[in-house]
């Protein structure tokens, strides 16, 4: 795993969340995770499980592979 992957995932998550006009709290509530965890993800301090990726993608109106693809493109 690339060491900058958590940071890149976090920046993609934050940008997508803001594009959808969601607060961290709203994203957390709709995806059934803690708001502090959303913050940790956005800062790159945590790495989401596959289940969390599916939950986040659904709330962000993306397919899970689309969310991963956005991260993959940014890593290149």
BAMI-990136 format. One record per atom (N, C-alpha, C): x, y, z; residue in one letter; residue number from 1; atom name. Coordinates in pm, whole numbers. Layout:
# BAMI-990136
REC  X  Y  Z  A  NUM  CA
...
***
This chain:
# BAMI-990136
REC  85  -119  0  X  1  N
REC  0  0  0  X  1  CA
REC  89  123  0  X  1  C
REC  56  213  -87  X  2  N
REC  132  338  -92  X  2  CA
REC  109  414  38  X  2  C
REC  216  471  91  X  3  N
REC  203  536  220  X  3  CA
REC  118  663  217  X  3  C
REC  102  723  99  X  4  N
REC  19  843  89  X  4  CA
REC  -126  811  57  X  4  C
REC  -160  684  44  X  5  N
REC  -297  643  13  X  5  CA
REC  -399  698  114  X  5  C
REC  -376  686  245  X  6  N
REC  -476  741  339  X  6  CA
REC  -500  892  320  X  6  C
REC  -395  967  294  X  7  N
REC  -410  1112  274  X  7  CA
REC  -486  1141  146  X  7  C
REC  -456  1067  41  X  8  N
REC  -525  1088  -86  X  8  CA
REC  -671  1050  -74  X  8  C
REC  -700  935  -10  X  9  N
REC  -839  898  11  X  9  CA
REC  -912  1008  88  X  9  C
REC  -848  1059  192  X  10  N
REC  -908  1164  273  X  10  CA
REC  -940  1290  195  X  10  C
REC  -848  1330  109  X  11  N
REC  -874  1452  31  X  11  CA
REC  -985  1430  -70  X  11  C
REC  -990  1312  -133  X  12  N
REC  -1098  1280  -226  X  12  CA
REC  -1232  1276  -152  X  12  C
REC  -1232  1214  -35  X  13  N
REC  -1355  1207  44  X  13  CA
REC  -1405  1347  80  X  13  C
REC  -1316  1431  127  X  14  N
REC  -1355  1566  167  X  14  CA
REC  -1407  1647  47  X  14  C
REC  -1333  1642  -63  X  15  N
REC  -1375  1717  -181  X  15  CA
REC  -1512  1671  -232  X  15  C
REC  -1531  1540  -234  X  16  N
REC  -1659  1486  -281  X  16  CA
REC  -1771  1523  -185  X  16  C
REC  -1743  1515  -56  X  17  N
REC  -1843  1554  44  X  17  CA
REC  -1884  1699  27  X  17  C
REC  -1786  1787  8  X  18  N
REC  -1815  1929  -9  X  18  CA
REC  -1891  1956  -140  X  18  C
REC  -1857  1882  -246  X  19  N
REC  -1929  1896  -373  X  19  CA
REC  -2077  1860  -355  X  19  C
REC  -2102  1764  -266  X  20  N
REC  -2239  1720  -241  X  20  CA
REC  -2308  1807  -134  X  20  C
REC  -2234  1908  -87  X  21  N
REC  -2286  2002  14  X  21  CA
REC  -2330  1931  142  X  21  C
REC  -2246  1839  187  X  22  N
REC  -2273  1767  311  X  22  CA
REC  -2171  1808  416  X  22  C
REC  -2218  1821  539  X  23  N
REC  -2125  1842  651  X  23  CA
REC  -2068  1706  690  X  23  C
REC  -1963  1709  770  X  24  N
REC  -1909  1582  822  X  24  CA
REC  -2017  1509  902  X  24  C
REC  -2094  1583  979  X  25  N
REC  -2198  1522  1061  X  25  CA
REC  -2304  1455  974  X  25  C
REC  -2345  1522  867  X  26  N
REC  -2444  1462  778  X  26  CA
REC  -2392  1335  712  X  26  C
REC  -2268  1340  663  X  27  N
REC  -2210  1222  602  X  27  CA
REC  -2202  1108  704  X  27  C
REC  -2162  1142  824  X  28  N
REC  -2153  1041  931  X  28  CA
REC  -2291  982  961  X  28  C
REC  -2390  1067  978  X  29  N
REC  -2525  1020  1010  X  29  CA
REC  -2581  930  900  X  29  C
REC  -2568  974  775  X  30  N
REC  -2624  898  663  X  30  CA
REC  -2550  767  637  X  30  C
REC  -2421  763  672  X  31  N
REC  -2343  641  648  X  31  CA
REC  -2328  556  773  X  31  C
REC  -2389  600  883  X  32  N
REC  -2389  524  1008  X  32  CA
REC  -2248  501  1064  X  32  C
REC  -2168  609  1061  X  33  N
REC  -2037  608  1126  X  33  CA
REC  -2027  733  1212  X  33  C
REC  -1928  738  1297  X  34  N
REC  -1910  852  1386  X  34  CA
REC  -1850  971  1311  X  34  C
REC  -1891  1092  1348  X  35  N
REC  -1838  1212  1284  X  35  CA
REC  -1688  1224  1303  X  35  C
REC  -1639  1186  1419  X  36  N
REC  -1494  1191  1444  X  36  CA
REC  -1419  1098  1349  X  36  C
REC  -1481  987  1314  X  37  N
REC  -1419  893  1221  X  37  CA
REC  -1411  954  1081  X  37  C
REC  -1515  1027  1041  X  38  N
REC  -1511  1097  911  X  38  CA
REC  -1393  1194  912  X  38  C
REC  -1376  1266  1021  X  39  N
REC  -1265  1359  1033  X  39  CA
REC  -1131  1287  1021  X  39  C
REC  -1118  1173  1088  X  40  N
REC  -993  1095  1082  X  40  CA
REC  -967  1047  939  X  40  C
REC  -1072  1005  870  X  41  N
REC  -1056  963  731  X  41  CA
REC  -1010  1078  644  X  41  C
REC  -1074  1193  659  X  42  N
REC  -1040  1309  577  X  42  CA
REC  -898  1359  603  X  42  C
REC  -851  1341  724  X  43  N
REC  -715  1382  757  X  43  CA
REC  -611  1278  717  X  43  C
REC  -658  1159  679  X  44  N
REC  -566  1052  643  X  44  CA
REC  -512  978  764  X  44  C
REC  -575  996  879  X  45  N
REC  -531  931  1001  X  45  CA
REC  -588  790  1017  X  45  C
REC  -690  757  937  X  46  N
REC  -752  625  940  X  46  CA
REC  -774  578  797  X  46  C
REC  -781  446  782  X  47  N
REC  -808  384  653  X  47  CA
REC  -942  311  665  X  47  C
REC  -1035  336  572  X  48  N
REC  -1168  274  584  X  48  CA
REC  -1167  127  545  X  48  C
REC  -1258  55  605  X  49  N
REC  -1280  -84  564  X  49  CA
REC  -1360  -83  434  X  49  C
REC  -1368  -198  371  X  50  N
REC  -1446  -209  248  X  50  CA
REC  -1594  -179  275  X  50  C
REC  -1642  -217  391  X  51  N
REC  -1782  -190  428  X  51  CA
REC  -1804  -39  437  X  51  C
REC  -1710  31  498  X  52  N
REC  -1722  176  511  X  52  CA
REC  -1714  243  375  X  52  C
REC  -1628  194  287  X  53  N
REC  -1621  251  152  X  53  CA
REC  -1757  238  83  X  53  C
REC  -1821  125  96  X  54  N
REC  -1953  106  36  X  54  CA
REC  -2055  202  96  X  54  C
REC  -2053  219  227  X  55  N
REC  -2147  310  293  X  55  CA
REC  -2125  454  248  X  55  C
REC  -2000  497  248  X  56  N
REC  -1968  634  208  X  56  CA
REC  -2006  659  63  X  56  C
REC  -1972  565  -23  X  57  N
REC  -2003  581  -165  X  57  CA
REC  -2153  596  -188  X  57  C
REC  -2230  516  -118  X  58  N
REC  -2376  524  -135  X  58  CA
REC  -2427  662  -98  X  58  C
REC  -2382  716  14  X  59  N
REC  -2426  849  57  X  59  CA
REC  -2379  956  -41  X  59  C
REC  -2259  937  -96  X  60  N
REC  -2203  1035  -189  X  60  CA
REC  -2256  1016  -331  X  60  C
REC  -2351  922  -347  X  61  N
REC  -2414  893  -476  X  61  CA
REC  -2311  850  -580  X  61  C
REC  -2222  762  -536  X  62  N
REC  -2121  702  -623  X  62  CA
REC  -2127  551  -607  X  62  C
REC  -2078  482  -707  X  63  N
REC  -2055  339  -690  X  63  CA
REC  -1923  326  -615  X  63  C
REC  -1907  223  -535  X  64  N
REC  -1781  208  -462  X  64  CA
REC  -1658  213  -553  X  64  C
REC  -1668  149  -671  X  65  N
REC  -1553  150  -762  X  65  CA
REC  -1524  290  -815  X  65  C
REC  -1626  376  -824  X  66  N
REC  -1604  514  -868  X  66  CA
REC  -1526  591  -763  X  66  C
REC  -1560  569  -637  X  67  N
REC  -1486  635  -529  X  67  CA
REC  -1340  590  -528  X  67  C
REC  -1320  460  -540  X  68  N
REC  -1184  406  -544  X  68  CA
REC  -1109  457  -667  X  68  C
REC  -1178  465  -779  X  69  N
REC  -1116  514  -902  X  69  CA
REC  -1069  658  -889  X  69  C
REC  -1147  741  -821  X  70  N
REC  -1106  880  -798  X  70  CA
REC  -976  885  -718  X  70  C
REC  -966  797  -620  X  71  N
REC  -845  791  -538  X  71  CA
REC  -729  739  -622  X  71  C
REC  -754  636  -699  X  72  N
REC  -650  577  -784  X  72  CA
REC  -593  679  -882  X  72  C
REC  -681  758  -944  X  73  N
REC  -636  861  -1039  X  73  CA
REC  -547  963  -969  X  73  C
REC  -584  1000  -849  X  74  N
REC  -507  1100  -775  X  74  CA
REC  -369  1047  -734  X  74  C
REC  -359  918  -714  X  75  N
REC  -231  858  -674  X  75  CA
REC  -130  856  -788  X  75  C
REC  -178  861  -911  X  76  N
REC  -87  852  -1027  X  76  CA
REC  -13  981  -1051  X  76  C
***
